[in-house]
Amino acid sequence: MAGLRLGPLLRYVDWESGSTATVWVEASRPCTVEVRCADGASGASPTFSVAGHHYALVVVTGLTPGSTTAYEVLIGSRRVWPPEGTRLPPSTITTPPATRPVPAAERTAGSDGAPAGPIAPDPVRISFGSCRWAAAPGDGDDPVGPDALVTLAARLAADPGARRPDVLLLLGDQVYADETSVATRRRLAARRDLSEPPGTEIADYEEYTYLYDESWRDPEVRWLLSTVPSCMIFDDHDVIDDWNTSAAWQRDMRATPWWHERIVSGLMSYWVHQHLGNLSPAELAADPVYAAVTAAPDGTEALRRFAAGADADPTRARWSYRRVFGRVRLVMVDTRAARVLAEDQRAMLDPQEADWLREAVLSDRASYDHLLIGSSLPWLLPPLIHDTERWNAALCAGVRGPRWARFGEKLRRAADLEHWAAFPDSFDRLTELLREAGSGPDAPATVCVLSGDVHHAYITEPRWPKARPGRESGSGHEPGTDAEIASGSASGTASGAAPAARVLQLTCSPVHNSVPRSIRTGFRFGWSRTGRLIGRALARHGRTGTPSVTWGRTGGPWFGNQLMTLTMRGRNAALTLVQARAGAQGAQLEAVLERSLTPEDRAISSHSTEC
């Protein structure tokens, strides 16, 4: 008899019609999975098989726009969700009111004179974070502190009237293939010799399923993911630390006997567990890989061919995607698999991916009031770290000769120098794209880059200098004077005026992971005056020029297990940051930041506490 092995996860909710959603499940054997809602909406799907596991992504239709309805999952005629005897609330699907184009006469103006969207729209709440090492402590004493996702789930379950996020963005490192728990290692040891590579790391698809079991089986997290829609993107630990750092790194990994199975299995498991749920029903229907996998009695080989091809040629797959939540547009960017690693062409995104991103950001800009760019890696780092990564990229490219290039490659791997700053041309292109997106008569109120990875939270705001002839940024051009750099007057490649929209980077990490003292000290030092001076010296040595923008830290750093939430209503936006902290009554979420991001927003007072 088939049962529910994992899930359900509520993934996609259609914000245009308000009548459709998708629910992901894993069953214990082949079967047909049905989702049945209290309002009469329903959907059913046969499972598809990959590596002995059986999955379904059920498209639920007939939902009532602007409503919340409980649902249950059935296999055959037997209810398998919610579980018998559960004390958690019913799993629900919440749909927005059906949207329609808003005539200009019905839109109000913000303080900047730009259109402000429909009058009194419902707010959109988006919570986000990254880096969740999900292993529960065996003795109840968690050395890294309470899990922010577990704590959020417990709070929402305990208070049915609490306002839930409309969507949860998980910005990478949902699983850790290279850092397994004691419980997972026991399962690995039961099937192979851990003294052989890759040792206690994940080797194949079956072992990847152990990680998702561990991450999604916690009862409260399982309930949360069943009732709050989620969007996901991978980062390095979903495959391996510093995945795709450089061409030399990739050559070395491909020379190891275990790497091919690891990367193929990593992409296969990501496609099944995370990527499929990011897609709309229409995108699923048009996806040839989904069609091939679901049509076959066993989709393993079809999916394996796709994953191997995607690793060999990143242009064969697109992991990035776009979502719309009313007048909020989210563009989630693949900053790992789409890289070009050849030193003479090095780029964060291959040309096709870069073109896709530009179209996803700039098309029909009048249709959104807020633009969110989901990037697992921060765009703007502390100045010393940014300058170090750009200097390192110049060394590896040979600006100081082959000896320095060899040193640069060793340093790049040892110090994890592979964020946007380590791809200087891509950094400049992204910076200009964000400026362009925030400019002109159709400019949104805010443009926010949402990121994680760095195991702390902070807010940065760029400043675009006025363009000055004869000053160009990038490797091979001399930087401005120290006085110009200090004052922010040195200009890079900014090709136009500062944007009308408020542009911010909001970085939030980890959801649950360690924050070593060295990280705290290093990132604080990276913002310091001394750190900036060292960064300038590195810029001169690497002949890197100056960045196309300057930026300052306007919040943080905050250290701990944490989540940020953006609340957007019309052209107003506000940000909160909460941290999970242990207390006498158990773990609690404590607000450490509540801040308006737009002048018009007075709904939330502004205060913060640095940690």
C-alpha positions in Angstrom: 0.0 0.0 0.0 1.4 3.4 -1.0 2.0 6.0 1.6 3.3 9.6 1.9 7.1 9.5 2.3 7.9 13.3 2.2 5.9 16.5 1.8 3.5 17.9 0.9 5.1 21.1 -0.1 3.0 24.0 -1.3 5.1 25.5 -4.1 3.5 27.6 -6.8 0.4 29.8 -6.2 -0.9 31.7 -9.3 -1.1 35.4 -8.5 -2.7 36.3 -11.8 -5.8 34.1 -11.6 -5.8 33.3 -7.9 -7.2 29.9 -8.8 -4.3 27.5 -9.3 -1.5 26.1 -7.2 1.0 23.2 -7.2 1.7 20.7 -4.4 4.9 18.5 -4.4 4.9 15.1 -2.7 7.0 11.9 -2.5 5.1 8.7 -2.2 6.5 5.3 -1.1 5.5 3.5 -4.3 3.9 4.3 -7.7 0.4 5.6 -7.2 -1.9 8.5 -8.1 -1.8 11.4 -5.6 -4.9 13.6 -5.1 -5.1 17.0 -3.4 -8.6 17.8 -2.2 -9.5 21.2 -0.9 -12.4 22.2 1.5 -13.7 24.7 -1.1 -14.1 22.0 -3.8 -10.8 22.7 -5.6 -8.8 19.6 -6.4 -6.1 18.1 -8.5 -4.6 14.6 -9.1 -1.4 13.3 -10.7 0.3 9.9 -11.2 3.7 9.7 -9.7 6.9 9.6 -11.8 9.9 7.6 -10.8 13.6 8.6 -10.4 16.2 6.2 -8.9 13.6 4.1 -7.1 11.7 7.1 -5.7 8.2 8.2 -6.6 7.2 11.8 -6.9 4.2 13.9 -8.0 3.7 17.6 -8.6 0.0 18.0 -8.4 -1.7 21.0 -10.1 -4.6 22.1 -8.0 -7.3 24.0 -10.0 -10.6 25.7 -9.1 -9.3 27.6 -6.1 -11.3 30.6 -5.0 -9.4 33.8 -5.5 -8.8 35.8 -2.4 -9.5 32.9 0.0 -7.8 30.5 2.4 -8.9 26.8 2.1 -7.7 23.7 4.0 -6.6 20.8 1.9 -5.8 17.1 2.4 -3.7 14.6 0.4 -5.1 11.3 -0.6 -3.5 8.2 -2.2 -6.2 6.1 -3.6 -9.1 6.7 -1.3 -6.9 6.9 1.8 -6.0 10.2 3.4 -2.3 10.4 4.1 -2.1 14.1 5.0 -2.7 15.6 7.5 -1.3 12.8 9.7 -3.6 11.2 12.2 -3.5 12.7 15.6 -1.5 15.8 14.6 -1.7 18.9 16.9 -0.7 21.2 14.1 -3.2 23.4 12.3 -4.7 22.2 8.9 -2.5 22.8 5.9 -4.0 25.5 3.8 -3.7 27.2 0.4 -4.1 31.0 0.4 -4.8 32.7 -2.9 -4.7 36.4 -3.7 -7.6 38.2 -5.3 -7.5 37.8 -9.1 -5.5 40.7 -10.6 -6.3 42.9 -13.5 -4.5 45.7 -15.3 -4.8 48.9 -13.3 -5.8 52.0 -15.4 -3.7 55.1 -14.8 -6.7 57.0 -13.4 -6.9 54.4 -10.6 -3.3 54.7 -9.5 -2.1 57.2 -6.9 1.2 59.1 -7.0 4.0 58.6 -4.6 6.1 61.5 -3.2 8.4 61.2 -6.1 5.6 61.8 -8.6 5.7 58.2 -9.9 2.6 56.0 -10.1 1.9 54.3 -6.8 -0.2 51.4 -7.9 -3.8 50.5 -7.0 -5.3 52.4 -4.0 -5.1 50.4 -0.7 -3.8 47.1 -2.2 -3.3 44.1 -0.1 0.3 43.9 1.2 2.7 41.3 -0.1 4.9 39.7 2.6 8.0 37.8 1.4 10.3 36.2 4.0 13.8 35.1 3.0 17.1 33.6 4.2 19.7 31.0 3.3 22.1 28.5 4.7 20.1 26.0 6.7 22.0 23.0 8.1 18.9 21.0 9.2 20.4 18.3 11.4 18.6 18.3 14.8 21.0 17.8 17.7 20.8 14.3 19.2 20.9 15.4 22.8 18.6 18.5 22.4 21.5 20.9 22.9 22.0 22.8 19.6 25.5 24.3 19.6 24.5 26.8 16.8 21.3 27.9 18.4 17.6 27.6 17.5 16.7 27.0 13.9 14.9 30.2 12.6 12.7 28.2 10.2 11.6 25.8 12.9 11.0 28.7 15.3 8.9 30.5 12.6 6.9 27.4 12.0 6.2 26.9 15.7 5.1 30.5 16.1 2.7 30.4 13.2 1.3 27.0 14.3 0.7 28.3 17.8 -1.1 31.4 16.6 -3.5 30.7 13.8 -4.3 34.4 13.5 -0.7 35.4 12.9 0.0 36.9 9.5 1.9 34.4 7.5 4.4 35.2 4.7 2.8 35.1 1.3 5.9 33.3 0.1 9.2 31.9 1.5 12.4 32.5 -0.5 15.2 30.0 0.3 18.3 31.5 -1.3 20.7 28.6 -1.3 22.3 25.9 0.8 19.0 24.2 1.5 21.0 21.0 2.0 24.7 20.4 2.7 26.1 17.7 0.5 29.6 18.3 1.9 28.8 18.6 5.6 26.7 15.6 6.7 25.2 15.1 10.2 26.0 12.2 12.5 22.6 10.6 11.7 23.2 10.9 7.9 26.8 9.4 8.3 25.3 6.4 9.9 23.0 5.9 6.9 26.0 6.4 4.6 28.1 3.9 6.5 25.3 1.2 6.2 25.7 1.2 2.4 29.4 2.0 1.6 32.9 2.2 3.0 33.4 5.8 4.3 37.2 5.5 4.1 36.8 5.7 0.4 36.1 9.0 -1.4 34.0 11.0 -1.0 34.0 9.8 2.6 31.3 11.3 4.7 30.1 13.5 1.9 27.2 12.7 -0.4 28.0 10.3 -3.3 24.9 9.7 -5.3 21.2 10.4 -5.8 20.0 8.0 -3.1 22.2 9.7 -0.5 20.9 13.1 -1.6 17.4 11.9 -0.6 18.8 11.4 2.9 19.5 15.2 3.1 16.0 16.1 2.0 14.5 13.7 4.5 16.5 15.4 7.2 15.7 18.9 6.0 12.0 18.5 5.4 10.8 15.8 7.9 10.8 18.0 11.0 7.0 18.1 11.9 6.8 21.8 12.2 8.9 22.6 9.2 6.9 20.0 7.2 3.7 21.8 8.2 5.1 25.3 7.4 6.2 24.2 3.9 2.8 22.6 3.3 1.0 25.9 3.9 3.4 28.7 2.8 4.4 28.7 -0.9 8.2 28.5 -1.4 10.7 29.6 -4.1 14.2 28.1 -4.1 17.6 28.4 -5.7 20.8 26.4 -5.1 24.1 27.7 -3.8 27.4 25.9 -3.5 26.8 23.5 -0.6 23.8 22.0 -2.3 26.5 20.4 -4.4 29.9 21.2 -2.8 31.7 24.1 -1.1 32.8 26.8 -3.7 31.1 25.0 -6.6 32.5 26.4 -9.9 35.0 28.7 -8.3 37.3 28.7 -11.4 38.3 26.8 -14.5 41.3 25.2 -12.6 39.0 24.2 -9.8 36.6 22.5 -12.3 39.4 20.7 -14.0 40.7 19.3 -10.7 37.2 18.2 -9.6 36.5 16.5 -12.9 39.7 14.5 -12.6 38.5 12.9 -9.4 36.8 9.5 -9.8 33.7 10.4 -7.6 32.9 13.9 -8.9 30.8 13.0 -12.0 28.3 11.0 -10.0 28.2 13.7 -7.4 27.4 16.6 -9.7 25.0 14.6 -11.9 23.1 13.4 -8.7 23.2 16.9 -7.2 21.5 18.4 -10.3 19.1 15.5 -10.6 18.0 15.8 -7.0 17.8 19.6 -7.2 15.6 19.3 -10.3 13.2 16.9 -8.5 13.1 18.5 -5.0 13.5 22.2 -5.7 13.5 23.3 -9.3 10.1 21.7 -10.4 8.2 23.6 -7.8 9.6 26.9 -8.9 7.8 26.6 -12.3 4.2 27.5 -13.1 1.8 24.9 -14.5 2.2 26.4 -18.0 6.0 26.2 -17.7 5.8 22.6 -16.6 3.6 21.8 -19.6 6.2 23.3 -21.9 9.2 21.7 -20.3 10.6 18.9 -22.5 12.6 17.3 -19.6 9.5 17.2 -17.4 7.6 15.6 -20.3 10.3 13.0 -20.8 10.7 12.1 -17.2 7.0 11.8 -16.4 6.2 9.9 -19.6 8.7 7.1 -18.9 8.0 4.2 -16.6 11.3 5.1 -15.0 12.6 8.6 -15.7 16.0 8.1 -14.2 18.0 7.9 -17.4 16.2 10.8 -19.0 16.9 13.0 -16.0 20.5 11.7 -15.8 21.1 12.7 -19.5 19.7 16.1 -18.8 21.8 16.6 -15.7 25.1 15.4 -17.3 24.4 17.7 -20.3 23.7 20.7 -18.0 27.0 20.2 -16.2 28.9 19.8 -19.5 27.3 22.8 -21.1 25.5 25.2 -18.8 23.5 26.7 -21.7 21.5 23.5 -22.0 19.6 24.3 -18.8 18.1 27.3 -17.2 17.7 27.3 -13.4 16.8 31.0 -13.1 13.2 31.9 -13.2 10.7 34.8 -12.8 7.7 35.1 -10.5 5.1 37.7 -10.0 3.2 38.6 -6.8 0.8 41.3 -7.7 2.9 44.3 -8.4 6.0 42.7 -7.1 8.3 41.0 -9.5 10.9 38.4 -8.4 13.7 37.4 -10.6 15.7 34.5 -9.1 19.2 34.2 -10.6 21.4 31.1 -11.0 24.8 32.3 -9.8 26.5 28.9 -9.7 25.8 26.6 -12.8 25.6 29.4 -15.4 29.1 30.7 -14.9 31.8 31.1 -17.6 35.0 30.0 -16.0 37.7 30.5 -18.7 39.9 33.3 -17.3 39.8 35.3 -20.5 36.0 35.2 -20.6 35.2 34.9 -16.9 31.6 35.8 -16.1 29.0 35.0 -13.4 26.4 34.4 -16.2 26.9 33.0 -19.7 25.7 35.3 -22.5 22.4 33.6 -22.9 21.7 33.8 -19.2 22.7 37.4 -19.1 20.3 38.2 -21.9 17.5 36.3 -20.2 18.2 38.3 -16.9 18.1 41.6 -18.7 14.8 40.7 -20.4 13.3 39.4 -17.1 14.2 42.6 -15.4 13.4 45.3 -18.0 10.3 43.9 -19.8 7.0 45.7 -19.0 8.5 47.7 -16.2 5.2 49.6 -15.7 3.7 46.3 -14.4 5.6 46.3 -11.1 6.2 48.7 -8.2 9.0 46.6 -6.6 11.7 44.6 -8.2 13.4 41.8 -6.3 16.5 40.1 -7.6 17.2 36.8 -5.8 20.9 36.1 -5.8 22.4 33.5 -3.5 25.6 35.5 -3.5 25.8 39.1 -2.3 26.3 41.8 -5.0 27.8 44.3 -2.6 30.3 43.1 0.0 32.2 44.9 2.7 34.7 47.1 0.8 37.8 45.3 1.8 36.4 41.9 0.7 35.1 43.4 -2.6 38.5 44.9 -3.3 40.2 41.7 -2.4 38.1 39.6 -4.7 38.5 42.1 -7.6 42.3 42.2 -7.0 42.4 38.4 -6.9 40.5 38.2 -10.2 43.1 40.5 -11.8 46.0 38.4 -10.5 44.4 35.2 -11.8 43.9 36.9 -15.2 47.7 37.5 -15.3 47.9 41.3 -14.7 51.0 40.8 -12.5 52.4 37.8 -14.3 52.3 34.0 -14.0 53.7 33.7 -10.5 51.1 36.0 -9.1 48.5 34.2 -11.2 49.4 30.9 -9.5 49.3 32.6 -6.1 45.9 34.1 -6.9 44.3 30.8 -7.8 45.5 29.3 -4.5 44.2 32.2 -2.6 40.9 32.2 -4.5 40.1 28.7 -3.4 41.5 29.0 0.2 39.5 32.2 0.9 36.3 31.6 -1.1 36.8 34.6 -3.4 34.0 33.9 -5.8 31.2 36.4 -5.3 30.0 38.9 -7.9 33.1 41.0 -7.2 35.3 38.1 -8.3 33.7 38.5 -11.8 34.4 42.2 -12.4 32.7 42.5 -15.8 29.6 40.8 -14.5 29.5 43.0 -11.4 29.6 46.1 -13.6 26.9 44.8 -15.9 24.6 43.9 -13.0 25.2 47.3 -11.4 24.3 49.0 -14.6 21.2 46.8 -15.1 19.9 47.7 -11.6 20.5 51.4 -12.4 18.6 51.1 -15.6 15.7 49.1 -14.0 15.3 51.9 -11.4 15.4 54.8 -13.8 12.9 56.5 -16.1 9.2 57.3 -15.9 8.3 53.6 -15.2 10.8 53.2 -12.4 9.6 51.1 -9.5 9.7 52.4 -5.9 12.4 49.9 -4.9 14.9 47.6 -6.4 16.2 45.1 -3.9 18.9 42.4 -4.3 18.1 39.6 -1.8 21.1 37.4 -0.9 22.6 35.1 1.7 25.7 32.9 1.8 27.9 35.0 4.2 26.4 33.8 7.5 25.3 37.2 8.7 22.8 39.9 7.8 23.4 43.5 6.6 21.9 46.2 4.5 23.8 48.2 1.9 22.8 51.0 -0.4 24.8 52.0 -3.5 25.6 55.5 -4.6 25.9 56.2 -8.3 28.5 59.0 -9.0 28.0 61.4 -11.9 29.7 60.1 -15.0 33.1 61.8 -15.7 34.9 61.3 -19.0 38.2 59.5 -19.0 37.5 57.4 -15.9 36.7 53.8 -16.5 36.6 50.9 -14.2 37.7 47.3 -14.6 40.9 45.4 -14.7 43.7 47.2 -16.5 42.7 50.8 -15.6 44.3 52.8 -12.9 42.0 53.7 -10.0 41.1 57.2 -8.9 43.1 59.0 -6.3 42.8 58.1 -2.7 40.9 61.3 -2.0 38.5 60.5 -4.8 38.0 56.9 -3.5 37.5 58.1 0.0 34.9 60.7 -1.0 33.1 58.5 -3.4 33.8 60.9 -6.3 35.8 58.5 -8.4 33.6 57.4 -11.2 33.3 54.0 -12.9 31.3 52.8 -15.8 27.9 54.2 -14.7 26.5 55.3 -18.0 23.7 57.5 -16.7 22.2 59.4 -13.8 21.4 57.8 -10.4 18.2 55.8 -10.5 14.9 57.2 -9.2 14.1 54.0 -7.4 15.7 53.2 -4.0 18.2 50.4 -4.7 19.3 48.2 -1.8 21.0 45.0 -1.1 19.4 43.0 1.7 21.5 40.1 2.9 20.2 37.5 5.4 22.1 34.4 6.5 22.1 31.8 8.1 18.7 30.3 8.8 20.5 27.7 10.9 24.2 27.4 10.9 27.4 28.3 12.8 28.8 31.8 12.8 32.5 31.4 13.8 34.1 34.3 15.6 36.5 34.6 12.7 33.6 35.5 10.4 32.3 38.1 12.8 35.7 39.7 13.1 36.5 39.5 9.4 33.3 41.1 8.2 33.3 43.8 10.8 36.9 44.6 9.8 35.9 44.6 6.2 33.7 47.7 6.8 36.3 49.5 8.9 38.4 52.5 7.8 41.6 50.3 8.1 40.0 47.7 6.0 39.1 50.3 3.3 42.7 51.5 3.3 44.0 48.0 2.7 41.4 47.5 -0.1 42.7 50.6 -1.8 46.2 49.3 -1.7 45.1 46.0 -3.3 43.2 47.9 -6.0 46.3 49.8 -6.9 48.4 46.6 -6.9 45.9 44.8 -9.1 45.3 47.8 -11.4 41.6 47.1 -11.0 40.2 50.5 -11.3 37.3 51.6 -9.2 33.8 50.1 -8.9 31.1 51.6 -10.9 29.3 52.6 -7.7 30.3 53.2 -4.1 28.2 51.9 -1.3 27.7 52.1 2.4 26.4 49.9 5.1 23.0 51.2 6.3 22.2 48.3 8.7 24.0 45.5 10.5 26.0 43.5 10.7 23.7 41.1 12.6 24.9 37.6 13.6 22.6 34.7 14.5 20.0 32.4 13.0 17.6 34.8 11.2 15.1 35.6 8.6 14.2 38.9 6.9 10.7 39.8 5.7 9.8 42.5 3.1 6.3 43.9 3.4 5.2 45.8 0.2 1.9 47.6 -0.2 1.5 49.8 -3.2 4.7 51.7 -3.6 5.6 51.4 0.1 8.0 48.9 1.5 9.2 47.9 5.0 11.7 45.5 6.3 11.9 43.4 9.4 14.7 41.1 10.7 14.0 38.5 13.3 16.4 36.2 15.1 15.7 32.8 16.7 16.9 32.9 20.3 16.6 30.4 23.1 14.6 31.3 26.2 13.0 29.8 29.2 9.8 29.0 27.3 11.7 27.6 24.3 13.0 29.3 21.2 11.4 32.6 20.2 11.7 35.0 17.3 12.9 38.4 18.4 12.7 41.4 16.1 16.1 43.2 15.8 15.1 45.5 12.9 11.9 47.2 11.8 12.5 49.8 9.1 10.6 51.6 6.4 12.4 51.4 3.0 10.2 54.1 1.4 9.4 57.6 2.6 5.7 57.1 2.2 5.6 54.0 4.5 4.6 54.9 8.1 3.2 51.5 9.0 6.3 50.3 10.7 8.5 52.3 13.0 12.2 52.3 12.4 14.5 50.8 14.9 17.4 48.3 14.9 19.7 46.6 17.3 23.1 45.5 16.1 24.5 42.2 17.4 
